[in-house]
Amino acid sequence: MSQATVGKWGNNLAIRVPLEIARASGLSDGERVEIETVDGDIIIRRPTVRAGRRREAEAAAAEIVGESKRYSLRGISIRDLIDEGRRG
């Protein structure tokens, strides 16, 4: 795990990203990132990566929906299957 020091940059605070982290994440000089806090933690995300993951998830969902049409549940609802699974 790498560490960084928070410093002042004008009226803002800045964190320098260690080179090994930048290389491992593919981050490059001048690239824009999204920053948010979740439960007091700081999350830094590359928007292009997020968009790519969303496209991959949408493609996977479309494939699942497409494949599901090939199979029949023989009139059994998803709720029935879930309840049956809980009964073991």
MODELLER restraints for C-alpha pairs under 7 A, 6 or more apart:
rsr = mdl.restraints
at = mdl.atoms
rsr.add(forms.Gaussian(group=physical.xy_distance, feature=features.Distance(at['CA:4:A'], at['CA:15:A']), mean=6.46, stdev=0.5))
rsr.add(forms.Gaussian(group=physical.xy_distance, feature=features.Distance(at['CA:4:A'], at['CA:16:A']), mean=6.34, stdev=0.5))
rsr.add(forms.Gaussian(group=physical.xy_distance, feature=features.Distance(at['CA:4:A'], at['CA:17:A']), mean=6.88, stdev=0.5))
rsr.add(forms.Gaussian(group=physical.xy_distance, feature=features.Distance(at['CA:5:A'], at['CA:15:A']), mean=6.17, stdev=0.5))
rsr.add(forms.Gaussian(group=physical.xy_distance, feature=features.Distance(at['CA:6:A'], at['CA:13:A']), mean=6.47, stdev=0.5))
rsr.add(forms.Gaussian(group=physical.xy_distance, feature=features.Distance(at['CA:6:A'], at['CA:14:A']), mean=5.61, stdev=0.5))
rsr.add(forms.Gaussian(group=physical.xy_distance, feature=features.Distance(at['CA:6:A'], at['CA:15:A']), mean=4.93, stdev=0.5))
rsr.add(forms.Gaussian(group=physical.xy_distance, feature=features.Distance(at['CA:7:A'], at['CA:13:A']), mean=5.58, stdev=0.5))
rsr.add(forms.Gaussian(group=physical.xy_distance, feature=features.Distance(at['CA:7:A'], at['CA:14:A']), mean=5.22, stdev=0.5))
rsr.add(forms.Gaussian(group=physical.xy_distance, feature=features.Distance(at['CA:7:A'], at['CA:15:A']), mean=6.45, stdev=0.5))
rsr.add(forms.Gaussian(group=physical.xy_distance, feature=features.Distance(at['CA:8:A'], at['CA:14:A']), mean=5.89, stdev=0.5))
rsr.add(forms.Gaussian(group=physical.xy_distance, feature=features.Distance(at['CA:22:A'], at['CA:28:A']), mean=6.92, stdev=0.5))
rsr.add(forms.Gaussian(group=physical.xy_distance, feature=features.Distance(at['CA:33:A'], at['CA:44:A']), mean=6.52, stdev=0.5))
rsr.add(forms.Gaussian(group=physical.xy_distance, feature=features.Distance(at['CA:33:A'], at['CA:45:A']), mean=5.61, stdev=0.5))
rsr.add(forms.Gaussian(group=physical.xy_distance, feature=features.Distance(at['CA:33:A'], at['CA:46:A']), mean=4.71, stdev=0.5))
rsr.add(forms.Gaussian(group=physical.xy_distance, feature=features.Distance(at['CA:33:A'], at['CA:47:A']), mean=6.24, stdev=0.5))
rsr.add(forms.Gaussian(group=physical.xy_distance, feature=features.Distance(at['CA:34:A'], at['CA:44:A']), mean=5.69, stdev=0.5))
rsr.add(forms.Gaussian(group=physical.xy_distance, feature=features.Distance(at['CA:34:A'], at['CA:45:A']), mean=5.07, stdev=0.5))
rsr.add(forms.Gaussian(group=physical.xy_distance, feature=features.Distance(at['CA:34:A'], at['CA:46:A']), mean=6.10, stdev=0.5))
rsr.add(forms.Gaussian(group=physical.xy_distance, feature=features.Distance(at['CA:34:A'], at['CA:47:A']), mean=6.40, stdev=0.5))
rsr.add(forms.Gaussian(group=physical.xy_distance, feature=features.Distance(at['CA:35:A'], at['CA:43:A']), mean=5.66, stdev=0.5))
rsr.add(forms.Gaussian(group=physical.xy_distance, feature=features.Distance(at['CA:35:A'], at['CA:44:A']), mean=4.64, stdev=0.5))
rsr.add(forms.Gaussian(group=physical.xy_distance, feature=features.Distance(at['CA:35:A'], at['CA:45:A']), mean=6.43, stdev=0.5))
rsr.add(forms.Gaussian(group=physical.xy_distance, feature=features.Distance(at['CA:36:A'], at['CA:42:A']), mean=5.89, stdev=0.5))
rsr.add(forms.Gaussian(group=physical.xy_distance, feature=features.Distance(at['CA:36:A'], at['CA:43:A']), mean=5.27, stdev=0.5))
rsr.add(forms.Gaussian(group=physical.xy_distance, feature=features.Distance(at['CA:36:A'], at['CA:44:A']), mean=6.74, stdev=0.5))
rsr.add(forms.Gaussian(group=physical.xy_distance, feature=features.Distance(at['CA:37:A'], at['CA:43:A']), mean=5.86, stdev=0.5))
